[in-house]
Amino acid sequence: MLTTIIVLIILYLIYRWSVAWINYYNKLDKRFGLSVWKYCYDYQVIGKRDVSFLDDKEFVLLRRKRNRAVTFMYFIFFLSFIVFMSFMNQLLLRILS
């Protein structure tokens, strides 16, 4: 149970680190907005013209880096959820026995 708590603390710190990277990328270009959870679209959206690699190469590369950071953040978030469920299971077993 102690190791699960330590793993949860480490995952929380990694999560905060990944959110800090996303916020850093958001501040580099105003077109990203302030959302941490939302991907910037890298695909065709009806009614909106996407910035292509030929239009703005730096923005597209930065957008891909930011989207990778968002993917990593989601991975850490869901891994933390699984570890948290394991912690709850251990806690309930300790209470009931």
C-alpha positions in Angstrom: 0.0 0.0 0.0 2.9 2.3 0.7 4.4 1.6 -2.7 1.1 2.5 -4.3 1.0 5.8 -2.5 4.6 6.6 -3.6 3.7 5.6 -7.2 0.7 7.9 -7.1 2.8 10.8 -5.8 5.4 10.2 -8.6 2.6 10.0 -11.2 1.1 13.2 -9.9 4.5 15.0 -10.2 4.9 13.7 -13.8 1.4 14.8 -14.6 2.1 18.4 -13.3 5.3 18.4 -15.3 3.5 17.5 -18.5 0.8 20.1 -17.8 3.6 22.7 -17.4 5.0 21.7 -20.8 1.5 22.1 -22.4 1.1 25.5 -20.8 4.6 26.5 -22.1 3.6 25.5 -25.6 0.3 27.4 -25.3 2.3 30.6 -24.4 4.5 30.3 -27.5 1.6 30.9 -29.9 -1.7 32.6 -29.3 -3.5 30.3 -31.8 -3.3 27.4 -29.3 -5.6 29.0 -26.8 -5.4 28.2 -23.1 -6.9 24.7 -23.0 -4.7 22.0 -21.5 -7.0 19.0 -22.4 -7.9 19.9 -26.0 -5.9 18.8 -29.0 -5.2 21.3 -31.8 -6.7 19.9 -34.9 -4.2 18.5 -37.3 -7.0 17.3 -39.7 -9.6 18.9 -41.9 -12.5 20.4 -39.9 -15.6 21.4 -41.9 -15.9 25.1 -42.2 -12.4 25.9 -41.1 -9.2 26.1 -43.1 -6.3 24.3 -41.4 -2.8 25.8 -41.4 -0.7 23.4 -43.5 2.9 22.6 -43.4 3.6 24.9 -46.4 1.7 27.8 -44.8 3.4 28.0 -41.5 6.0 25.3 -40.9 7.1 26.5 -37.4 3.5 26.6 -36.1 2.7 23.1 -37.5 5.8 21.6 -35.9 5.0 23.3 -32.6 1.4 22.1 -32.8 2.7 18.5 -33.3 5.0 18.8 -30.3 2.1 20.2 -28.2 -0.2 17.4 -29.3 2.4 14.8 -28.3 2.6 16.5 -24.9 -1.2 16.3 -24.6 -1.1 12.6 -25.5 1.6 12.0 -22.8 -0.6 13.9 -20.3 -3.6 11.7 -21.1 -1.5 8.6 -20.8 -0.3 9.6 -17.3 -3.8 10.6 -16.3 -5.3 7.3 -17.2 -2.3 5.3 -15.7 -2.9 7.3 -12.5 -6.5 6.3 -12.5 -5.6 2.6 -12.8 -3.1 2.9 -10.0 -5.6 4.8 -7.9 -8.2 2.0 -8.4 -5.5 -0.4 -7.2 -4.9 1.7 -4.1 -8.7 1.8 -3.4 -8.8 -2.0 -3.7 -6.0 -2.4 -1.2 -7.6 0.1 1.1 -11.0 -1.6 1.0 -9.4 -5.0 1.6 -7.5 -3.7 4.6 -10.7 -2.1 6.0 -12.9 -5.2 5.4 -10.4 -7.7 6.8 
